[in-house]
Amino acid sequence: MSTVCVCGGCGRTIDNDFIYCPWCGQAKMKTDEKSAIDAVFKNLERKQAEDRVRRLASLGKKLDDLEQDLNILALSAEMAK
């Protein structure tokens, strides 16, 4: 079983024998455990933040659509009086 390390560029685990990361192409990989763990968690935090922004944007659009429907409904009720 070969050892693995974490790429400092993309945070993915790769075989320790690789000179270049097959995912991002970065030449130097971080091999000490603290740096490797930091790279993984930094990548995870970045992905979580991106997902959070994407979900908030989606919820904002849904809220805007609901508000528009409510305005149409209120206008229809007002015109029916």
PDB file of N, CA, C and O in Angstrom:
ATOM      1  N   MET A   1       0.846  -1.182   0.000  1.00  0.00           N
ATOM      2  CA  MET A   1       0.000   0.000   0.000  1.00  0.00           C
ATOM      3  C   MET A   1       0.890   1.243   0.000  1.00  0.00           C
ATOM      4  O   MET A   1       1.776   1.385   0.842  1.00  0.00           O
ATOM      5  N   SER A   2       0.644   2.122  -0.938  1.00  0.00           N
ATOM      6  CA  SER A   2       1.474   3.321  -1.028  1.00  0.00           C
ATOM      7  C   SER A   2       0.935   4.411  -0.115  1.00  0.00           C
ATOM      8  O   SER A   2      -0.240   4.418   0.250  1.00  0.00           O
ATOM      9  N   THR A   3       1.807   5.315   0.239  1.00  0.00           N
ATOM     10  CA  THR A   3       1.395   6.426   1.083  1.00  0.00           C
ATOM     11  C   THR A   3       0.791   7.525   0.220  1.00  0.00           C
ATOM     12  O   THR A   3       1.065   7.625  -0.976  1.00  0.00           O
ATOM     13  N   VAL A   4      -0.019   8.328   0.842  1.00  0.00           N
ATOM     14  CA  VAL A   4      -0.657   9.425   0.128  1.00  0.00           C
ATOM     15  C   VAL A   4      -0.322  10.734   0.820  1.00  0.00           C
ATOM     16  O   VAL A   4       0.074  10.761   1.985  1.00  0.00           O
ATOM     17  N   CYS A   5      -0.489  11.814   0.079  1.00  0.00           N
ATOM     18  CA  CYS A   5      -0.328  13.139   0.643  1.00  0.00           C
ATOM     19  C   CYS A   5      -1.470  13.999   0.120  1.00  0.00           C
ATOM     20  O   CYS A   5      -2.273  13.549  -0.697  1.00  0.00           O
ATOM     21  N   VAL A   6      -1.537  15.198   0.580  1.00  0.00           N
ATOM     22  CA  VAL A   6      -2.593  16.116   0.177  1.00  0.00           C
ATOM     23  C   VAL A   6      -1.981  17.213  -0.677  1.00  0.00           C
ATOM     24  O   VAL A   6      -0.968  17.805  -0.307  1.00  0.00           O
ATOM     25  N   CYS A   7      -2.593  17.480  -1.812  1.00  0.00           N
ATOM     26  CA  CYS A   7      -2.106  18.518  -2.706  1.00  0.00           C
ATOM     27  C   CYS A   7      -2.353  19.883  -2.075  1.00  0.00           C
ATOM     28  O   CYS A   7      -3.445  20.151  -1.574  1.00  0.00           O
ATOM     29  N   GLY A   8      -1.358  20.727  -2.100  1.00  0.00           N
ATOM     30  CA  GLY A   8      -1.490  22.076  -1.557  1.00  0.00           C
ATOM     31  C   GLY A   8      -2.321  22.984  -2.443  1.00  0.00           C
ATOM     32  O   GLY A   8      -2.784  24.032  -1.993  1.00  0.00           O
ATOM     33  N   GLY A   9      -2.517  22.598  -3.695  1.00  0.00           N
ATOM     34  CA  GLY A   9      -3.290  23.421  -4.621  1.00  0.00           C
ATOM     35  C   GLY A   9      -4.779  23.177  -4.530  1.00  0.00           C
ATOM     36  O   GLY A   9      -5.564  24.116  -4.401  1.00  0.00           O
ATOM     37  N   CYS A  10      -5.174  21.891  -4.598  1.00  0.00           N
ATOM     38  CA  CYS A  10      -6.608  21.590  -4.642  1.00  0.00           C
ATOM     39  C   CYS A  10      -7.108  20.868  -3.395  1.00  0.00           C
ATOM     40  O   CYS A  10      -8.318  20.767  -3.194  1.00  0.00           O
ATOM     41  N   GLY A  11      -6.212  20.368  -2.560  1.00  0.00           N
ATOM     42  CA  GLY A  11      -6.618  19.725  -1.316  1.00  0.00           C
ATOM     43  C   GLY A  11      -7.017  18.266  -1.455  1.00  0.00           C
ATOM     44  O   GLY A  11      -7.474  17.663  -0.484  1.00  0.00           O
ATOM     45  N   ARG A  12      -6.856  17.687  -2.632  1.00  0.00           N
ATOM     46  CA  ARG A  12      -7.217  16.285  -2.824  1.00  0.00           C
ATOM     47  C   ARG A  12      -6.060  15.383  -2.419  1.00  0.00           C
ATOM     48  O   ARG A  12      -4.895  15.772  -2.492  1.00  0.00           O
ATOM     49  N   THR A  13      -6.400  14.176  -1.991  1.00  0.00           N
ATOM     50  CA  THR A  13      -5.354  13.215  -1.648  1.00  0.00           C
ATOM     51  C   THR A  13      -4.849  12.573  -2.931  1.00  0.00           C
ATOM     52  O   THR A  13      -5.623  12.231  -3.825  1.00  0.00           O
ATOM     53  N   ILE A  14      -3.524  12.418  -2.998  1.00  0.00           N
ATOM     54  CA  ILE A  14      -2.895  11.812  -4.167  1.00  0.00           C
ATOM     55  C   ILE A  14      -1.790  10.876  -3.702  1.00  0.00           C
ATOM     56  O   ILE A  14      -1.319  10.962  -2.568  1.00  0.00           O
ATOM     57  N   ASP A  15      -1.389   9.989  -4.588  1.00  0.00           N
ATOM     58  CA  ASP A  15      -0.307   9.066  -4.293  1.00  0.00           C
ATOM     59  C   ASP A  15       0.977   9.857  -4.061  1.00  0.00           C
ATOM     60  O   ASP A  15       1.266  10.806  -4.790  1.00  0.00           O
ATOM     61  N   ASN A  16       1.728   9.476  -3.073  1.00  0.00           N
ATOM     62  CA  ASN A  16       2.945  10.192  -2.699  1.00  0.00           C
ATOM     63  C   ASN A  16       4.018  10.132  -3.781  1.00  0.00           C
ATOM     64  O   ASN A  16       4.937  10.951  -3.786  1.00  0.00           O
ATOM     65  N   ASP A  17       3.912   9.164  -4.704  1.00  0.00           N
ATOM     66  CA  ASP A  17       4.898   9.015  -5.767  1.00  0.00           C
ATOM     67  C   ASP A  17       4.736  10.036  -6.890  1.00  0.00           C
ATOM     68  O   ASP A  17       5.666  10.245  -7.669  1.00  0.00           O
ATOM     69  N   PHE A  18       3.572  10.674  -6.983  1.00  0.00           N
ATOM     70  CA  PHE A  18       3.340  11.653  -8.048  1.00  0.00           C
ATOM     71  C   PHE A  18       4.204  12.888  -7.838  1.00  0.00           C
ATOM     72  O   PHE A  18       4.373  13.360  -6.714  1.00  0.00           O
ATOM     73  N   ILE A  19       4.743  13.398  -8.928  1.00  0.00           N
ATOM     74  CA  ILE A  19       5.500  14.646  -8.890  1.00  0.00           C
ATOM     75  C   ILE A  19       4.544  15.822  -9.054  1.00  0.00           C
ATOM     76  O   ILE A  19       4.705  16.869  -8.427  1.00  0.00           O
ATOM     77  N   TYR A  20       3.532  15.620  -9.923  1.00  0.00           N
ATOM     78  CA  TYR A  20       2.519  16.645 -10.164  1.00  0.00           C
ATOM     79  C   TYR A  20       1.152  16.099  -9.742  1.00  0.00           C
ATOM     80  O   TYR A  20       0.885  14.904  -9.870  1.00  0.00           O
ATOM     81  N   CYS A  21       0.319  16.960  -9.254  1.00  0.00           N
ATOM     82  CA  CYS A  21      -1.040  16.561  -8.892  1.00  0.00           C
ATOM     83  C   CYS A  21      -1.817  16.252 -10.176  1.00  0.00           C
ATOM     84  O   CYS A  21      -1.856  17.084 -11.082  1.00  0.00           O
ATOM     85  N   PRO A  22      -2.436  15.068 -10.267  1.00  0.00           N
ATOM     86  CA  PRO A  22      -3.192  14.744 -11.480  1.00  0.00           C
ATOM     87  C   PRO A  22      -4.487  15.549 -11.606  1.00  0.00           C
ATOM     88  O   PRO A  22      -5.088  15.585 -12.680  1.00  0.00           O
ATOM     89  N   TRP A  23      -4.917  16.186 -10.532  1.00  0.00           N
ATOM     90  CA  TRP A  23      -6.170  16.947 -10.554  1.00  0.00           C
ATOM     91  C   TRP A  23      -5.940  18.400 -10.965  1.00  0.00           C
ATOM     92  O   TRP A  23      -6.672  18.928 -11.802  1.00  0.00           O
ATOM     93  N   CYS A  24      -4.934  19.050 -10.386  1.00  0.00           N
ATOM     94  CA  CYS A  24      -4.747  20.488 -10.661  1.00  0.00           C
ATOM     95  C   CYS A  24      -3.402  20.806 -11.309  1.00  0.00           C
ATOM     96  O   CYS A  24      -3.211  21.909 -11.821  1.00  0.00           O
ATOM     97  N   GLY A  25      -2.471  19.858 -11.293  1.00  0.00           N
ATOM     98  CA  GLY A  25      -1.189  20.059 -11.950  1.00  0.00           C
ATOM     99  C   GLY A  25      -0.127  20.741 -11.112  1.00  0.00           C
ATOM    100  O   GLY A  25       0.971  21.001 -11.606  1.00  0.00           O
ATOM    101  N   GLN A  26      -0.423  21.035  -9.869  1.00  0.00           N
ATOM    102  CA  GLN A  26       0.567  21.706  -9.025  1.00  0.00           C
ATOM    103  C   GLN A  26       1.745  20.772  -8.770  1.00  0.00           C
ATOM    104  O   GLN A  26       1.558  19.584  -8.506  1.00  0.00           O
ATOM    105  N   ALA A  27       2.953  21.312  -8.850  1.00  0.00           N
ATOM    106  CA  ALA A  27       4.154  20.488  -8.751  1.00  0.00           C
ATOM    107  C   ALA A  27       4.499  20.112  -7.315  1.00  0.00           C
ATOM    108  O   ALA A  27       4.831  18.955  -7.055  1.00  0.00           O
ATOM    109  N   LYS A  28       4.432  21.028  -6.401  1.00  0.00           N
ATOM    110  CA  LYS A  28       4.843  20.730  -5.028  1.00  0.00           C
ATOM    111  C   LYS A  28       3.620  20.387  -4.193  1.00  0.00           C
ATOM    112  O   LYS A  28       2.613  21.094  -4.208  1.00  0.00           O
ATOM    113  N   MET A  29       3.735  19.276  -3.460  1.00  0.00           N
ATOM    114  CA  MET A  29       2.677  18.864  -2.575  1.00  0.00           C
ATOM    115  C   MET A  29       3.142  18.987  -1.133  1.00  0.00           C
ATOM    116  O   MET A  29       4.313  18.763  -0.824  1.00  0.00           O
ATOM    117  N   LYS A  30       2.225  19.341  -0.267  1.00  0.00           N
ATOM    118  CA  LYS A  30       2.545  19.421   1.159  1.00  0.00           C
ATOM    119  C   LYS A  30       2.506  18.010   1.727  1.00  0.00           C
ATOM    120  O   LYS A  30       1.534  17.280   1.531  1.00  0.00           O
ATOM    121  N   THR A  31       3.571  17.628   2.433  1.00  0.00           N
ATOM    122  CA  THR A  31       3.629  16.265   2.940  1.00  0.00           C
ATOM    123  C   THR A  31       3.513  16.183   4.454  1.00  0.00           C
ATOM    124  O   THR A  31       3.177  15.120   4.975  1.00  0.00           O
ATOM    125  N   ASP A  32       3.777  17.257   5.176  1.00  0.00           N
ATOM    126  CA  ASP A  32       3.659  17.133   6.621  1.00  0.00           C
ATOM    127  C   ASP A  32       2.179  17.150   7.006  1.00  0.00           C
ATOM    128  O   ASP A  32       1.362  17.804   6.358  1.00  0.00           O
ATOM    129  N   GLU A  33       1.856  16.426   8.063  1.00  0.00           N
ATOM    130  CA  GLU A  33       0.460  16.196   8.434  1.00  0.00           C
ATOM    131  C   GLU A  33      -0.311  17.468   8.744  1.00  0.00           C
ATOM    132  O   GLU A  33      -1.456  17.599   8.312  1.00  0.00           O
ATOM    133  N   LYS A  34       0.266  18.399   9.466  1.00  0.00           N
ATOM    134  CA  LYS A  34      -0.452  19.622   9.836  1.00  0.00           C
ATOM    135  C   LYS A  34      -0.827  20.415   8.603  1.00  0.00           C
ATOM    136  O   LYS A  34      -1.963  20.874   8.487  1.00  0.00           O
ATOM    137  N   SER A  35       0.093  20.583   7.692  1.00  0.00           N
ATOM    138  CA  SER A  35      -0.191  21.318   6.463  1.00  0.00           C
ATOM    139  C   SER A  35      -1.222  20.594   5.619  1.00  0.00           C
ATOM    140  O   SER A  35      -2.087  21.223   5.010  1.00  0.00           O
ATOM    141  N   ALA A  36      -1.133  19.271   5.583  1.00  0.00           N
ATOM    142  CA  ALA A  36      -2.079  18.490   4.803  1.00  0.00           C
ATOM    143  C   ALA A  36      -3.493  18.630   5.362  1.00  0.00           C
ATOM    144  O   ALA A  36      -4.452  18.816   4.613  1.00  0.00           O
ATOM    145  N   ILE A  37      -3.609  18.539   6.663  1.00  0.00           N
ATOM    146  CA  ILE A  37      -4.921  18.677   7.297  1.00  0.00           C
ATOM    147  C   ILE A  37      -5.454  20.085   7.107  1.00  0.00           C
ATOM    148  O   ILE A  37      -6.641  20.263   6.834  1.00  0.00           O
ATOM    149  N   ASP A  38      -4.605  21.080   7.246  1.00  0.00           N
ATOM    150  CA  ASP A  38      -5.030  22.468   7.029  1.00  0.00           C
ATOM    151  C   ASP A  38      -5.536  22.670   5.606  1.00  0.00           C
ATOM    152  O   ASP A  38      -6.538  23.355   5.400  1.00  0.00           O
ATOM    153  N   ALA A  39      -4.859  22.084   4.621  1.00  0.00           N
ATOM    154  CA  ALA A  39      -5.273  22.226   3.228  1.00  0.00           C
ATOM    155  C   ALA A  39      -6.632  21.580   2.993  1.00  0.00           C
ATOM    156  O   ALA A  39      -7.472  22.132   2.283  1.00  0.00           O
ATOM    157  N   VAL A  40      -6.846  20.417   3.588  1.00  0.00           N
ATOM    158  CA  VAL A  40      -8.135  19.734   3.430  1.00  0.00           C
ATOM    159  C   VAL A  40      -9.255  20.560   4.050  1.00  0.00           C
ATOM    160  O   VAL A  40     -10.303  20.741   3.430  1.00  0.00           O
ATOM    161  N   PHE A  41      -9.047  21.063   5.268  1.00  0.00           N
ATOM    162  CA  PHE A  41     -10.094  21.838   5.927  1.00  0.00           C
ATOM    163  C   PHE A  41     -10.321  23.182   5.237  1.00  0.00           C
ATOM    164  O   PHE A  41     -11.453  23.665   5.190  1.00  0.00           O
ATOM    165  N   LYS A  42      -9.284  23.780   4.714  1.00  0.00           N
ATOM    166  CA  LYS A  42      -9.443  25.041   3.980  1.00  0.00           C
ATOM    167  C   LYS A  42     -10.289  24.813   2.729  1.00  0.00           C
ATOM    168  O   LYS A  42     -11.167  25.615   2.411  1.00  0.00           O
ATOM    169  N   ASN A  43     -10.020  23.715   2.024  1.00  0.00           N
ATOM    170  CA  ASN A  43     -10.798  23.366   0.845  1.00  0.00           C
ATOM    171  C   ASN A  43     -12.252  23.079   1.224  1.00  0.00           C
ATOM    172  O   ASN A  43     -13.168  23.504   0.520  1.00  0.00           O
ATOM    173  N   LEU A  44     -12.469  22.372   2.315  1.00  0.00           N
ATOM    174  CA  LEU A  44     -13.818  22.069   2.789  1.00  0.00           C
ATOM    175  C   LEU A  44     -14.566  23.341   3.164  1.00  0.00           C
ATOM    176  O   LEU A  44     -15.733  23.500   2.804  1.00  0.00           O
ATOM    177  N   GLU A  45     -13.915  24.242   3.877  1.00  0.00           N
ATOM    178  CA  GLU A  45     -14.549  25.505   4.256  1.00  0.00           C
ATOM    179  C   GLU A  45     -14.912  26.332   3.027  1.00  0.00           C
ATOM    180  O   GLU A  45     -15.967  26.965   2.995  1.00  0.00           O
ATOM    181  N   ARG A  46     -14.046  26.332   2.017  1.00  0.00           N
ATOM    182  CA  ARG A  46     -14.327  27.070   0.782  1.00  0.00           C
ATOM    183  C   ARG A  46     -15.552  26.491   0.082  1.00  0.00           C
ATOM    184  O   ARG A  46     -16.421  27.233  -0.376  1.00  0.00           O
ATOM    185  N   LYS A  47     -15.618  25.161   0.002  1.00  0.00           N
ATOM    186  CA  LYS A  47     -16.759  24.512  -0.643  1.00  0.00           C
ATOM    187  C   LYS A  47     -18.049  24.762   0.136  1.00  0.00           C
ATOM    188  O   LYS A  47     -19.104  24.967  -0.464  1.00  0.00           O
ATOM    189  N   GLN A  48     -17.971  24.745   1.464  1.00  0.00           N
ATOM    190  CA  GLN A  48     -19.155  25.021   2.276  1.00  0.00           C
ATOM    191  C   GLN A  48     -19.630  26.454   2.072  1.00  0.00           C
ATOM    192  O   GLN A  48     -20.833  26.702   1.984  1.00  0.00           O
ATOM    193  N   ALA A  49     -18.702  27.396   1.998  1.00  0.00           N
ATOM    194  CA  ALA A  49     -19.070  28.796   1.784  1.00  0.00           C
ATOM    195  C   ALA A  49     -19.708  28.977   0.413  1.00  0.00           C
ATOM    196  O   ALA A  49     -20.697  29.699   0.286  1.00  0.00           O
ATOM    197  N   GLU A  50     -19.157  28.330  -0.617  1.00  0.00           N
ATOM    198  CA  GLU A  50     -19.737  28.409  -1.952  1.00  0.00           C
ATOM    199  C   GLU A  50     -21.145  27.823  -1.963  1.00  0.00           C
ATOM    200  O   GLU A  50     -22.050  28.388  -2.577  1.00  0.00           O
ATOM    201  N   ASP A  51     -21.330  26.693  -1.285  1.00  0.00           N
ATOM    202  CA  ASP A  51     -22.648  26.069  -1.218  1.00  0.00           C
ATOM    203  C   ASP A  51     -23.633  26.960  -0.467  1.00  0.00           C
ATOM    204  O   ASP A  51     -24.794  27.078  -0.859  1.00  0.00           O
ATOM    205  N   ARG A  52     -23.172  27.578   0.601  1.00  0.00           N
ATOM    206  CA  ARG A  52     -24.024  28.480   1.382  1.00  0.00           C
ATOM    207  C   ARG A  52     -24.503  29.653   0.523  1.00  0.00           C
ATOM    208  O   ARG A  52     -25.678  30.019   0.562  1.00  0.00           O
ATOM    209  N   VAL A  53     -23.593  30.234  -0.246  1.00  0.00           N
ATOM    210  CA  VAL A  53     -23.943  31.356  -1.124  1.00  0.00           C
ATOM    211  C   VAL A  53     -24.944  30.903  -2.183  1.00  0.00           C
ATOM    212  O   VAL A  53     -25.907  31.610  -2.477  1.00  0.00           O
ATOM    213  N   ARG A  54     -24.713  29.721  -2.755  1.00  0.00           N
ATOM    214  CA  ARG A  54     -25.614  29.187  -3.779  1.00  0.00           C
ATOM    215  C   ARG A  54     -27.010  28.937  -3.203  1.00  0.00           C
ATOM    216  O   ARG A  54     -28.011  29.279  -3.833  1.00  0.00           O
ATOM    217  N   ARG A  55     -27.079  28.349  -2.022  1.00  0.00           N
ATOM    218  CA  ARG A  55     -28.379  28.086  -1.397  1.00  0.00           C
ATOM    219  C   ARG A  55     -29.094  29.376  -1.033  1.00  0.00           C
ATOM    220  O   ARG A  55     -30.308  29.480  -1.209  1.00  0.00           O
ATOM    221  N   LEU A  56     -28.354  30.367  -0.523  1.00  0.00           N
ATOM    222  CA  LEU A  56     -28.974  31.659  -0.197  1.00  0.00           C
ATOM    223  C   LEU A  56     -29.523  32.347  -1.445  1.00  0.00           C
ATOM    224  O   LEU A  56     -30.599  32.944  -1.400  1.00  0.00           O
ATOM    225  N   ALA A  57     -28.802  32.268  -2.542  1.00  0.00           N
ATOM    226  CA  ALA A  57     -29.275  32.858  -3.797  1.00  0.00           C
ATOM    227  C   ALA A  57     -30.549  32.161  -4.266  1.00  0.00           C
ATOM    228  O   ALA A  57     -31.484  32.811  -4.733  1.00  0.00           O
ATOM    229  N   SER A  58     -30.581  30.846  -4.142  1.00  0.00           N
ATOM    230  CA  SER A  58     -31.761  30.086  -4.529  1.00  0.00           C
ATOM    231  C   SER A  58     -32.960  30.445  -3.650  1.00  0.00           C
ATOM    232  O   SER A  58     -34.069  30.629  -4.153  1.00  0.00           O
ATOM    233  N   LEU A  59     -32.738  30.543  -2.353  1.00  0.00           N
ATOM    234  CA  LEU A  59     -33.820  30.924  -1.444  1.00  0.00           C
ATOM    235  C   LEU A  59     -34.291  32.350  -1.703  1.00  0.00           C
ATOM    236  O   LEU A  59     -35.484  32.635  -1.603  1.00  0.00           O
ATOM    237  N   GLY A  60     -33.367  33.249  -2.034  1.00  0.00           N
ATOM    238  CA  GLY A  60     -33.735  34.623  -2.358  1.00  0.00           C
ATOM    239  C   GLY A  60     -34.622  34.687  -3.581  1.00  0.00           C
ATOM    240  O   GLY A  60     -35.586  35.452  -3.610  1.00  0.00           O
ATOM    241  N   LYS A  61     -34.307  33.881  -4.609  1.00  0.00           N
ATOM    242  CA  LYS A  61     -35.129  33.848  -5.824  1.00  0.00           C
ATOM    243  C   LYS A  61     -36.518  33.308  -5.509  1.00  0.00           C
ATOM    244  O   LYS A  61     -37.518  33.850  -5.979  1.00  0.00           O
ATOM    245  N   LYS A  62     -36.583  32.246  -4.717  1.00  0.00           N
ATOM    246  CA  LYS A  62     -37.884  31.685  -4.339  1.00  0.00           C
ATOM    247  C   LYS A  62     -38.713  32.704  -3.556  1.00  0.00           C
ATOM    248  O   LYS A  62     -39.921  32.817  -3.761  1.00  0.00           O
ATOM    249  N   LEU A  63     -38.064  33.439  -2.665  1.00  0.00           N
ATOM    250  CA  LEU A  63     -38.752  34.460  -1.883  1.00  0.00           C
ATOM    251  C   LEU A  63     -39.278  35.577  -2.784  1.00  0.00           C
ATOM    252  O   LEU A  63     -40.398  36.054  -2.599  1.00  0.00           O
ATOM    253  N   ASP A  64     -38.473  35.990  -3.755  1.00  0.00           N
ATOM    254  CA  ASP A  64     -38.913  37.010  -4.710  1.00  0.00           C
ATOM    255  C   ASP A  64     -40.120  36.527  -5.514  1.00  0.00           C
ATOM    256  O   ASP A  64     -41.062  37.285  -5.744  1.00  0.00           O
ATOM    257  N   ASP A  65     -40.086  35.254  -5.943  1.00  0.00           N
ATOM    258  CA  ASP A  65     -41.213  34.689  -6.693  1.00  0.00           C
ATOM    259  C   ASP A  65     -42.481  34.648  -5.834  1.00  0.00           C
ATOM    260  O   ASP A  65     -43.570  34.961  -6.315  1.00  0.00           O
ATOM    261  N   LEU A  66     -42.337  34.260  -4.565  1.00  0.00           N
ATOM    262  CA  LEU A  66     -43.491  34.225  -3.659  1.00  0.00           C
ATOM    263  C   LEU A  66     -44.042  35.625  -3.413  1.00  0.00           C
ATOM    264  O   LEU A  66     -45.257  35.816  -3.350  1.00  0.00           O
ATOM    265  N   GLU A  67     -43.159  36.591  -3.277  1.00  0.00           N
ATOM    266  CA  GLU A  67     -43.595  37.961  -3.063  1.00  0.00           C
ATOM    267  C   GLU A  67     -44.351  38.484  -4.282  1.00  0.00           C
ATOM    268  O   GLU A  67     -45.348  39.192  -4.142  1.00  0.00           O
ATOM    269  N   GLN A  68     -43.885  38.143  -5.452  1.00  0.00           N
ATOM    270  CA  GLN A  68     -44.571  38.558  -6.674  1.00  0.00           C
ATOM    271  C   GLN A  68     -45.959  37.907  -6.751  1.00  0.00           C
ATOM    272  O   GLN A  68     -46.930  38.576  -7.104  1.00  0.00           O
ATOM    273  N   ASP A  69     -46.063  36.618  -6.427  1.00  0.00           N
ATOM    274  CA  ASP A  69     -47.352  35.933  -6.417  1.00  0.00           C
ATOM    275  C   ASP A  69     -48.300  36.562  -5.402  1.00  0.00           C
ATOM    276  O   ASP A  69     -49.491  36.719  -5.674  1.00  0.00           O
ATOM    277  N   LEU A  70     -47.776  36.921  -4.235  1.00  0.00           N
ATOM    278  CA  LEU A  70     -48.592  37.547  -3.204  1.00  0.00           C
ATOM    279  C   LEU A  70     -49.092  38.919  -3.660  1.00  0.00           C
ATOM    280  O   LEU A  70     -50.240  39.274  -3.396  1.00  0.00           O
ATOM    281  N   ASN A  71     -48.251  39.685  -4.335  1.00  0.00           N
ATOM    282  CA  ASN A  71     -48.665  40.989  -4.850  1.00  0.00           C
ATOM    283  C   ASN A  71     -49.776  40.839  -5.889  1.00  0.00           C
ATOM    284  O   ASN A  71     -50.726  41.622  -5.902  1.00  0.00           O
ATOM    285  N   ILE A  72     -49.656  39.831  -6.762  1.00  0.00           N
ATOM    286  CA  ILE A  72     -50.689  39.576  -7.763  1.00  0.00           C
ATOM    287  C   ILE A  72     -51.991  39.176  -7.087  1.00  0.00           C
ATOM    288  O   ILE A  72     -53.065  39.631  -7.480  1.00  0.00           O
ATOM    289  N   LEU A  73     -51.900  38.333  -6.080  1.00  0.00           N
ATOM    290  CA  LEU A  73     -53.084  37.891  -5.345  1.00  0.00           C
ATOM    291  C   LEU A  73     -53.743  39.065  -4.628  1.00  0.00           C
ATOM    292  O   LEU A  73     -54.967  39.198  -4.645  1.00  0.00           O
ATOM    293  N   ALA A  74     -52.945  39.908  -4.003  1.00  0.00           N
ATOM    294  CA  ALA A  74     -53.502  41.073  -3.298  1.00  0.00           C
ATOM    295  C   ALA A  74     -54.152  42.037  -4.289  1.00  0.00           C
ATOM    296  O   ALA A  74     -55.210  42.591  -3.992  1.00  0.00           O
ATOM    297  N   LEU A  75     -53.554  42.249  -5.441  1.00  0.00           N
ATOM    298  CA  LEU A  75     -54.130  43.120  -6.464  1.00  0.00           C
ATOM    299  C   LEU A  75     -55.427  42.540  -7.002  1.00  0.00           C
ATOM    300  O   LEU A  75     -56.388  43.273  -7.237  1.00  0.00           O
ATOM    301  N   SER A  76     -55.457  41.220  -7.200  1.00  0.00           N
ATOM    302  CA  SER A  76     -56.683  40.564  -7.670  1.00  0.00           C
ATOM    303  C   SER A  76     -57.798  40.699  -6.651  1.00  0.00           C
ATOM    304  O   SER A  76     -58.947  40.946  -7.018  1.00  0.00           O
ATOM    305  N   ALA A  77     -57.474  40.541  -5.378  1.00  0.00           N
ATOM    306  CA  ALA A  77     -58.483  40.677  -4.320  1.00  0.00           C
ATOM    307  C   ALA A  77     -58.976  42.101  -4.231  1.00  0.00           C
ATOM    308  O   ALA A  77     -60.159  42.331  -3.980  1.00  0.00           O
ATOM    309  N   GLU A  78     -58.096  43.060  -4.432  1.00  0.00           N
ATOM    310  CA  GLU A  78     -58.459  44.474  -4.391  1.00  0.00           C
ATOM    311  C   GLU A  78     -59.378  44.831  -5.551  1.00  0.00           C
ATOM    312  O   GLU A  78     -60.320  45.606  -5.386  1.00  0.00           O
ATOM    313  N   MET A  79     -59.106  44.268  -6.717  1.00  0.00           N
ATOM    314  CA  MET A  79     -59.920  44.558  -7.908  1.00  0.00           C
ATOM    315  C   MET A  79     -61.290  43.872  -7.834  1.00  0.00           C
ATOM    316  O   MET A  79     -62.247  44.331  -8.457  1.00  0.00           O
ATOM    317  N   ALA A  80     -61.383  42.769  -7.073  1.00  0.00           N
ATOM    318  CA  ALA A  80     -62.646  42.046  -6.943  1.00  0.00           C
ATOM    319  C   ALA A  80     -63.618  42.755  -6.012  1.00  0.00           C
ATOM    320  O   ALA A  80     -64.807  42.440  -6.027  1.00  0.00           O
ATOM    321  N   LYS A  81     -63.161  43.686  -5.215  1.00  0.00           N
ATOM    322  CA  LYS A  81     -64.031  44.412  -4.269  1.00  0.00           C
ATOM    323  C   LYS A  81     -64.953  45.325  -4.963  1.00  0.00           C
ATOM    324  O   LYS A  81     -65.749  46.007  -4.318  1.00  0.00           O
TER     325      LYS A  81
END
